[in-house]
Amino acid sequence: MAAIPINFTVYKGADFEITLNIREYNNTFFDLNGFSLEAHMARNYTTSTKINLNPTVLNNPQGLIKLSIPKVSTNFITGVDALKVGRYVYDIFIIAPNTIKDKIITGVIEVEPSVETPS
């Protein structure tokens, strides 16, 4: 499976969620039964500090997955794992029962500031 590029935006101080359907080449849903997911974002592909995108399977037969970053994570101000405004890269991997990893989605995440004051 070739990785499909999808770009999106995350706003600091806000919960982030996105749902995606994984599909086969013939446009049928990819059944995720027996598979697991891994998804991370980072400042670049060579950095060792990665932020978990918390991939969750919502519906196995329909290949429906969710990525999420809670508001508390988008509000980091200090520390090694600080989510700063700027451009990040991300990858989503599907892992088969035989532990073969396949990159299915890749792209850029823009982290934007927000007027909202964190509560």
C-alpha positions as a Markdown table, in Angstrom:
| # | Residue | x | y | z |
|---|---|---|---|---|
| 1 | Met | 0.0 | 0.0 | 0.0 |
| 2 | Ala | 1.4 | 3.4 | -0.9 |
| 3 | Ala | 1.1 | 6.2 | 1.7 |
| 4 | Ile | -1.5 | 8.8 | 0.8 |
| 5 | Pro | -0.6 | 12.4 | 1.7 |
| 6 | Ile | -3.2 | 14.3 | 3.9 |
| 7 | Asn | -2.4 | 17.6 | 5.5 |
| 8 | Phe | -4.4 | 19.2 | 8.4 |
| 9 | Thr | -4.3 | 21.9 | 11.1 |
| 10 | Val | -4.2 | 21.7 | 14.9 |
| 11 | Tyr | -5.0 | 24.7 | 17.0 |
| 12 | Lys | -3.2 | 25.2 | 20.3 |
| 13 | Gly | -5.5 | 25.1 | 23.3 |
| 14 | Ala | -8.2 | 23.1 | 21.5 |
| 15 | Asp | -9.1 | 19.4 | 21.5 |
| 16 | Phe | -8.2 | 17.9 | 18.1 |
| 17 | Glu | -9.9 | 14.9 | 16.5 |
| 18 | Ile | -10.1 | 13.7 | 12.9 |
| 19 | Thr | -11.7 | 10.5 | 11.6 |
| 20 | Leu | -10.5 | 8.8 | 8.4 |
| 21 | Asn | -11.7 | 5.8 | 6.4 |
| 22 | Ile | -8.9 | 3.5 | 5.2 |
| 23 | Arg | -9.8 | 2.1 | 1.8 |
| 24 | Glu | -8.4 | -0.5 | -0.6 |
| 25 | Tyr | -7.3 | 0.4 | -4.2 |
| 26 | Asn | -10.7 | -0.6 | -5.5 |
| 27 | Asn | -12.3 | 1.9 | -3.1 |
| 28 | Thr | -13.8 | -0.7 | -0.8 |
| 29 | Phe | -13.2 | -0.3 | 3.0 |
| 30 | Phe | -10.1 | -1.9 | 4.4 |
| 31 | Asp | -11.1 | -4.3 | 7.2 |
| 32 | Leu | -8.9 | -3.6 | 10.2 |
| 33 | Asn | -9.7 | -6.8 | 12.1 |
| 34 | Gly | -6.5 | -8.2 | 13.4 |
| 35 | Phe | -4.5 | -5.1 | 12.6 |
| 36 | Ser | -3.2 | -2.4 | 14.9 |
| 37 | Leu | -2.3 | 1.2 | 14.3 |
| 38 | Glu | 0.6 | 3.6 | 15.2 |
| 39 | Ala | 0.6 | 7.3 | 14.5 |
| 40 | His | 3.1 | 10.0 | 15.6 |
| 41 | Met | 4.0 | 13.6 | 14.6 |
| 42 | Ala | 7.4 | 15.3 | 15.0 |
| 43 | Arg | 9.1 | 18.5 | 14.0 |
| 44 | Asn | 11.0 | 16.5 | 11.2 |
| 45 | Tyr | 11.6 | 12.9 | 10.2 |
| 46 | Thr | 15.0 | 12.7 | 12.0 |
| 47 | Thr | 14.0 | 13.9 | 15.5 |
| 48 | Ser | 13.7 | 11.4 | 18.3 |
| 49 | Thr | 10.9 | 13.3 | 20.1 |
| 50 | Lys | 7.6 | 12.2 | 18.8 |
| 51 | Ile | 4.0 | 13.1 | 19.8 |
| 52 | Asn | 1.5 | 10.3 | 19.9 |
| 53 | Leu | -1.6 | 11.0 | 17.8 |
| 54 | Asn | -3.5 | 8.3 | 19.8 |
| 55 | Pro | -4.9 | 6.3 | 16.8 |
| 56 | Thr | -8.1 | 4.4 | 17.6 |
| 57 | Val | -10.1 | 2.0 | 15.5 |
| 58 | Leu | -13.7 | 3.1 | 15.5 |
| 59 | Asn | -15.1 | 0.5 | 13.1 |
| 60 | Asn | -13.0 | -2.5 | 11.9 |
| 61 | Pro | -15.1 | -3.6 | 8.9 |
| 62 | Gln | -15.4 | 0.0 | 7.6 |
| 63 | Gly | -11.7 | 0.9 | 8.2 |
| 64 | Leu | -12.7 | 3.9 | 10.3 |
| 65 | Ile | -10.0 | 5.3 | 12.5 |
| 66 | Lys | -9.7 | 8.4 | 14.7 |
| 67 | Leu | -6.6 | 10.5 | 15.5 |
| 68 | Ser | -6.8 | 12.8 | 18.6 |
| 69 | Ile | -4.7 | 15.1 | 20.7 |
| 70 | Pro | -6.4 | 16.3 | 23.9 |
| 71 | Lys | -6.5 | 20.1 | 24.7 |
| 72 | Val | -4.0 | 19.6 | 27.5 |
| 73 | Ser | -1.5 | 18.3 | 25.0 |
| 74 | Thr | -2.0 | 21.1 | 22.6 |
| 75 | Asn | -1.3 | 23.6 | 25.3 |
| 76 | Phe | 2.2 | 22.7 | 26.3 |
| 77 | Ile | 4.2 | 25.8 | 27.1 |
| 78 | Thr | 7.5 | 24.4 | 28.4 |
| 79 | Gly | 9.4 | 21.2 | 28.4 |
| 80 | Val | 11.0 | 18.8 | 25.9 |
| 81 | Asp | 7.6 | 17.7 | 24.5 |
| 82 | Ala | 6.3 | 21.3 | 24.0 |
| 83 | Leu | 3.9 | 21.5 | 21.1 |
| 84 | Lys | 5.0 | 24.8 | 19.5 |
| 85 | Val | 3.4 | 26.7 | 16.7 |
| 86 | Gly | 4.8 | 25.6 | 13.4 |
| 87 | Arg | 5.0 | 22.8 | 10.9 |
| 88 | Tyr | 5.2 | 19.1 | 11.8 |
| 89 | Val | 5.3 | 15.9 | 9.8 |
| 90 | Tyr | 3.3 | 12.8 | 10.7 |
| 91 | Asp | 2.9 | 9.2 | 9.7 |
| 92 | Ile | 0.2 | 6.6 | 10.2 |
| 93 | Phe | 1.2 | 2.9 | 10.2 |
| 94 | Ile | -0.9 | -0.2 | 10.0 |
| 95 | Ile | 0.6 | -3.2 | 11.6 |
| 96 | Ala | -0.3 | -6.6 | 10.4 |
| 97 | Pro | -0.6 | -9.7 | 12.8 |
| 98 | Asn | 2.8 | -10.8 | 11.5 |
| 99 | Thr | 4.2 | -7.5 | 12.7 |
| 100 | Ile | 4.8 | -6.1 | 9.2 |
| 101 | Lys | 4.4 | -2.3 | 9.4 |
| 102 | Asp | 3.1 | -0.4 | 6.4 |
| 103 | Lys | 2.9 | 3.4 | 6.2 |
| 104 | Ile | -0.6 | 4.2 | 4.9 |
| 105 | Ile | -1.0 | 8.0 | 5.4 |
| 106 | Thr | 1.6 | 10.7 | 5.7 |
| 107 | Gly | 1.6 | 14.5 | 5.7 |
| 108 | Val | 2.1 | 17.8 | 7.3 |
| 109 | Ile | 0.3 | 19.1 | 10.4 |
| 110 | Glu | 0.3 | 22.9 | 10.9 |
| 111 | Val | 0.0 | 23.9 | 14.6 |
| 112 | Glu | -1.6 | 27.3 | 14.8 |
| 113 | Pro | -2.0 | 29.7 | 17.7 |
| 114 | Ser | -5.4 | 30.3 | 19.2 |
| 115 | Val | -7.0 | 33.4 | 20.7 |
| 116 | Glu | -8.7 | 31.3 | 23.4 |
| 117 | Thr | -7.1 | 31.4 | 26.8 |
| 118 | Pro | -6.5 | 27.9 | 28.2 |
| 119 | Ser | -8.7 | 27.1 | 31.2 |
